[in-house]
């Protein structure tokens, strides 16, 4: 009777040792899913907060730090890199591919773009200028080359431009399993609002 109990106890320990890693992986994967979902919501809210800060900016007294400050003030975004630009995929408000932007380098980024509404009758709004968080200046990218430039006439004008703020962020998982689909762990948030600042 005692020998039988010892055998059953030992067998139970062995079975638990075999099942425990899978159980723990399942638990931590569930936590990772919740963490990723939370990051996705935080990125979307950060883009909204950045856009609300951007629409009241005027070109003559532009404050990129006010915009990035509004972004990083959102829950979960304090560690976001705000010195890397996002690159818009194309030259119109209709992106050439999805996501509509990508980081210039690394996995996280911030993008602030202005699209001119005045030529909308001949096609979708076109990219007028952008604010670079890396260079703290207006201008544009050609590939990975940045050229600073004063916004052209009719750009960053109230009721004539759409401001788009984008935030890219990569969630860092607790478990190794999501690395199989690491590209899916990068999440993007984007908000479009009408320019409201006064000239």
N, C-alpha and C positions, 0 to 999 in steps of 0.2 A: 504494500500500500504506500509506504513512504517513498520507495524507489519510483513508483508510478507518478507520484506528485512531483518529485524532483525532475523527472523526465518531461512532464507537462510544463512545468515552470521554465525549464531550460529551452523547451521548444517555443514557448511564448516569447521569451527574450530574443531568440533568433528571428522569429517571425516579425517582431517589432523592429529589430535592427534592419531587416530587409525593407519594411514598409515605411519606416520613419523618414528616410530621405525623400521619398516620393510625396509623402504627406507634407513635409516641410516645404518642398518645392511648390506644391499646390497652394499652401498658405501664403508664401512670399510672392508667388505669381499673382494671387488675388490682391495682395497689398500693392504690387506694382501696377496692376490695372487701375486700381483706385487712385494711385499717385499720378499716373499718366493722365487719367481723366481730369483730375484736379488741375494739373499743369495746363491742359488744353483750355479749360475754363479760365484759368488765370491769364493765359496769353491773349485770349479773346477780350477779356476785360481790360487788359493792359493796352491793347490796340485802341479800344474805345476811349480810354482815358487820355491816351496820347493824341488822338484825333480831336478830342474836345479842347485840349490845350493848344493844338496847332491852328485851329480855325480862327482863333482870335489874334494870331501873330501877324504882324505886318513886316514887309521886307526891310523897311528902314530901321526897325528896332527889333529884329528877330531874336528870339531866345530859344535856341535848341535845347539848352539845359532845362528850361521849363517843361519842354515836351518829354525829354528823357526822364526827368524827375517825376512827372506824372505817371510814366510807364512803370518805373521801378518802385513807385510807392504802392503798387498793387500787390496783394498777398501772393507770395511765392516768386515774385519777380526781383527781389532785392539783389540776387546774385547774377541777374542778366547782364551780359556784356553790352554796354551801350556805346561802344566806340568802333563797332563793326557795321558797315553799311549793308543793307539788303539791296539786291539788284533786281529791278523790275524786268519781267520777261516780255520785252517788246517795247513799243513806243505809244501804244494807245491804252485806254482804260480797259479794253478787252485784251487780256493777256494772251500771249502766244501759247502758253501751256499752264498747267496747274502743278504746284502752287504758283500764284502769280508772281512770286519773287523768290529769290534764294540768297543765302549769305554769300558775301564776297569771299570770305574765308571762314573756316571753322563751322560751327553748327548753330550759333545764335547771332541775331542781328536786329537792327532797327532801320526802317526805311520811312522817309517822309517825301511824298511826291505831290506835285501839283499838275492837274490836267485842265487844259483850256476848254471851256464849254462853248466859246464863241464860234468855233468851226464845226459844231455838232451836226449841222445840216449836211455837211459833205462827208460825214463818217463819225465814228466814235470819238469822244474827247481824246485829244493828243497830249502826250507828256510835254509839259511846258518847262518845268524846272524841277529840281529836287534839292533838298537840304541834306548835306552829308554830315552825319554824326561823327565820322572819322576826321573830317577836315574843318568842321564848323563853318561851312560856307555853302552858298548856292552854287549850282553848276550842273554837270551831267557826267555820266559814265559812258565810255565807249569801250565795251568789253570790260576790262579791269582797270582801264586808265581813266583817272579823274581829271576833269577840266573845270576849274572854278570860273564862274561867270555871273554877272549881275542878272537878275531875272529880266527877261525881255518885256517890252511894253505889253500890257494886257495880261501879265502873269502875276499871281499872288494878289488878285484884285477881288474885293468882296462881290459876291453874287455872280462872279464870272469864272470861278475856278472850283474844282472839286479837290479837296485835300484828302489824300489817302495815306494812312499810317499803317505800317505793317510791322509785326514782331515775329521773329522766328526763334524757336527755343527747342533744345533737345533734352528730353527727360532722361535722367540717369537711373537705370533700374537697379534693384537690389539683387535680383537673380540673374544668372548668366543666360537663361533661356531666351529672353527677348533680343539678345544680340543677333540671333538668327535673322530677325526682321528689324535690324537696327534703323533702317531708313524710315520705318513706320513710327519710330519714336520721336522723330522731329515733327513738331507741331507748329502751325502758323496761324496767326490772327491778323485780320485786316478790317479796317473800318474806313468808310468813305463819308465825308461830310462836306457841305458847301462852305467855302471861305466866308468868314463873317467879319474879319478885322477891318478897321478903317484905314484908309490910305493917308 
